Amino acid sequence: MKPKNATLDSKVRNRKALLLQLAEQRGIAGLLHGDAKVSFGERFTVRLQLDQAARQKNLETIIELASKQGGDEVGNEPDPDWLSHYLKLAENIRHPAMQQFWANILSQEVLHPGHCSIQALSCLRYMTQKDALLLQKASALSCHFGDDNLRLLFGYQYKTLLQGPRQQRLNLGRYRLPYAGLLQLSELGLLHLAELESGELSLTAPLAVTLNTQPMTLSPQRKGVRLLYYRFTTTGNELARLITENTPTDYRNDLQELLAPLGQLKL
């Protein structure tokens, strides 16, 4: 029993120390220190100064990260209203991984003004690091066919004479994108959660599919084949394209194996 109590006491002390550290960083540790001689108004002023300094540091860090990207590419000045909105949101980004994400956005916007909309920035503002990792996983599994809209391809449907429509599908959870993750992306406004199906694939015109950056061609040899997928929203398309992530090898291999019975598949 004594070792258990000792462990518990250690955890309590660590928790208190952590809270004290967080409070000191943000200028709200007055009562914890018993600073009776310093008024709340004075402590409020100190907190504002710390907060403003942190915002300045966030922006300068993001600008520094953006400046390290690319080389001597020709750029253009972003729209002033876009830049003002961007800076207002970016100043609150403290996590290093998210700062890198915001730096990527600025770097791309300088190269291609209008690449990221204000609506996409507003959505990104409420994303946590966990949300960004989910989007990163979804981006790595994305493909497009027929147009430039990104999709998560997970299977196909075909007709049979005796049993009617049948489906073959992959479980995206095997590739670190479970249904709960899809639901979260949907709640963020990045993905349409409804399972969609393509038009019937042509027997004479091969379908060009680009998996991340890898092109492949599908030539069905049976009628009634339709691909099954989830579709990214407009905002999801914008943000997912800012992420450079390779397609997981196991997903690519499993998708090739899944589609192989449909007919000729060229990579």
ZATI-971330 format. One record per residue (C-alpha): x negated, y, z negated. Coordinates in steps of 0.001 Angstrom, whole numbers, m for minus. Layout:
N
    east   north      up
       X       Y       Z
...
! end
This chain:
267
    east   north      up
       0       0       0
   m2813    2457    m784
   m4383    2298    2690
    m964    2984    4201
    m452    6064    2018
   m3918    7291    2824
   m3212    6997    6535
      66    8851    6151
   m1623   11660    4195
   m4249   11958    6916
   m1569   12286    9589
     227   14988    7582
   m2985   16967    7186
   m3759   16629   10871
    m270   17802   11775
    m562   20820    9518
   m3985   21639   10900
   m2624   21430   14431
     300   23712   13616
   m2099   26190   12013
   m4313   26142   15079
   m1361   26732   17422
     m48   29532   15212
   m3425   31263   15075
   m3814   31079   18847
    m518   32889   19291
    m789   35345   16415
    2044   33911   14284
      53   32470   11355
     600   35414    8967
    2763   33629    6421
     570   30537    6603
   m2407   32673    5545
    m430   34768    3057
   m1307   38029    4810
     873   40155    2552
   m1299   43268    3053
    m750   43232    6796
    2742   44295    7818
    4934   42322   10183
    4730   45250   12594
     942   45102   12659
     983   41347   13099
    3505   41794   15923
    1067   44141   17684
   m1715   41590   17337
     558   38867   18742
    1391   41008   21765
   m2293   41634   22394
   m3069   37906   22187
    m160   37104   24485
   m1202   39719   27042
   m4795   38506   26927
   m3629   34920   27495
   m1532   36010   30496
   m4515   37867   31928
   m6715   34819   31451
   m4134   32596   33153
   m4000   34828   36223
   m7757   35226   36487
   m8247   31474   36158
   m5724   30776   38928
   m7313   33398   41194
  m10734   31871   40576
   m9469   28384   41415
   m7828   29660   44600
  m11011   31451   45687
  m12972   28180   45470
  m10767   26529   48079
  m11494   26513   51775
  m14234   28423   53541
  m14191   31201   56102
  m10695   30593   57463
   m8867   33652   58765
   m6228   34755   56288
   m3421   37281   56061
   m2080   39358   53206
    1006   37781   51608
    4271   39670   51476
    3985   42220   48606
    7326   41198   47084
    6305   37531   47233
    2968   38297   45595
    4588   40320   42806
    7002   37469   42092
    4176   34942   42229
    1994   36841   39745
    4914   37374   37369
    5500   33625   37208
    1887   32457   37376
     810   34516   34356
    2672   32071   32109
     959   28940   33453
   m1492   27646   30841
   m2006   23958   31649
   m5162   23390   33782
   m3476   20920   36156
    m565   23280   36754
   m2955   26213   37217
   m4645   24214   39979
   m1249   23612   41589
    m454   27332   41535
   m3916   28076   42928
   m3172   25711   45826
       7   27633   46564
   m1762   30998   46642
   m4568   29653   48802
   m2090   28262   51350
      m6   31436   51285
   m3035   33554   52176
   m3716   31271   55146
     m66   30961   56184
    2189   33727   54775
    5734   32459   54273
    4495   28921   53606
    6122   28854   50159
    9404   30633   49473
   10327   32613   46374
   13003   29993   45725
   10330   27283   45614
    8256   29379   43210
   11252   29828   40922
   11788   26067   40880
    8116   25434   40174
    8293   27806   37212
   10358   25291   35229
    8298   22251   36155
    6167   20599   33495
    2978   18691   34167
    5024   15483   34028
    7397   16861   36664
    4451   17814   38871
    3029   14299   38585
    6380   12857   39658
    6411   15136   42692
    2838   14112   43429
    3838   10428   43399
    6842   11106   45614
    4714   13121   48032
    2248   10240   48309
    5093    7894   49329
    6726   10339   51729
    7098   10010   55461
    8969   11752   58250
   10611   10588   61438
   12875   12327   63910
   12036   15733   62413
    9706   17293   59844
   11921   16642   56805
   10156   14456   54255
   11811   11203   53232
   11186    8330   50846
   11589    5243   53024
   12489    2192   50966
   14207    m280   53286
   16491    m986   56209
   19946   m2316   56990
   20930   m4618   59848
   24053   m6346   61103
   24682  m10082   61187
   27492  m11903   62956
   28520  m14072   60010
   27596  m12052   56907
   28061   m8473   58093
   25585   m5735   57041
   22524   m6959   55147
   19725   m4975   53520
   16036   m5415   52827
   14465   m2925   50452
   11486   m2071   48284
   11653   m1110   44616
    9935    2287   44413
    9363    1672   40710
    6556    m692   41706
    4667    2354   42966
    5075    4427   39787
    8241    6145   40972
   11104    4576   38970
   14748    5537   39317
   14440    7792   36245
   11752    9706   38138
   13999   10037   41193
   16752   11321   38920
   14407   13892   37402
   13320   15107   40852
   16980   15393   41785
   17762   17440   38678
   14893   19771   39565
   16464   20297   42987
   13620   18586   44855
   15297   15390   46071
   18754   14346   47264
   19535   11298   45157
   22080    9791   47558
   20817    6775   49487
   20958    7746   53157
   20669    5720   56329
   19289    6725   59705
   21099    6429   62986
   20902    3062   64692
   17376    2538   66005
   16996    2331   69746
   15823    m862   71428
   14242    1071   74286
   12735    4151   72630
   10189    3314   69864
   10576    5301   66642
    7546    7347   65592
    7109    7373   61817
    4400    9356   60038
    3610    7909   56619
    1955   10781   54790
    m610   11483   57527
    m737    8011   59092
    1307    7571   62299
    3023    4289   63146
    5538    3204   65754
    8497     903   65174
   10028    m953   68124
   13096   m2917   66908
   14007   m6078   68799
   17498   m6396   67376
   20562   m4206   67436
   22169   m2446   64499
   19014   m1586   62525
   19135    1524   60324
   16424    2763   57968
   17266    3507   54325
   15744    6506   52575
   16030    9386   50124
   15613   12873   51552
   13705   15763   50016
   15518   19078   49646
   14237   22203   51391
   12451   23254   48207
   11141   19730   47695
    9728   19754   51222
    7889   23006   50582
    6324   21907   47309
    5536   18337   48376
    3613   19607   51398
    1338   21567   49067
     112   18294   47573
   m2609   16263   49235
   m2315   12705   47969
   m3136    9494   49794
    m437    6874   50286
    m935    3989   47825
   m2377    1014   49651
      81   m1411   48072
    3058     673   49224
    1735     959   52767
    1075   m2784   52940
    4442   m3686   51435
    6245   m1328   53813
    4470   m2829   56810
    5433   m6320   55632
    9015   m5214   55030
    9415   m3705   58501
    7521   m6420   60387
   10599   m8678   60962
   12314   m5840   62821
    9948   m6074   65735
    6722   m4549   66918
    4990   m2261   64407
    1957    m336   65618
    m395    1620   63374
! end
